Amino acid sequence: MENILKNIEALRRERGIKQVVIAEALGVKQPAYSNYITRNSDIYFNRLSQIANILEVPVIDIITYPKKYVDKESIREETERVSVTFEVSPDKKDYLLKLVMGEKITTKIK
């Protein structure tokens, strides 16, 4: 259970969501949410599902974080796939994503 709670916190931080936002969405106060995470409490599926919705990720991605679960049946054989992993500082993340996705870049990288 500890890993799932750590994964929730890692995803929350990665997305820049404050604990208070998740707490309010769950109907609890921020200290209660924080205590819930730090005590390594058991988590029921319905609560995990609520948190996944708030973080906008599938439940399975919380469980497998930092890896993402990919259902093999959803992959079409005729589709060419490329998987690339980059490690960049947060200030360069958006620039890199735009570059990779072919979007017009309007800002200069520092």
Summary of the structure (lengths in Angstrom):
residues: 110
radius of gyration: 17.1
end to end distance: 40.3
largest distance: 49.9
contacts: 212
relative contact order: 0.11
helix: 56%
strand: 0%
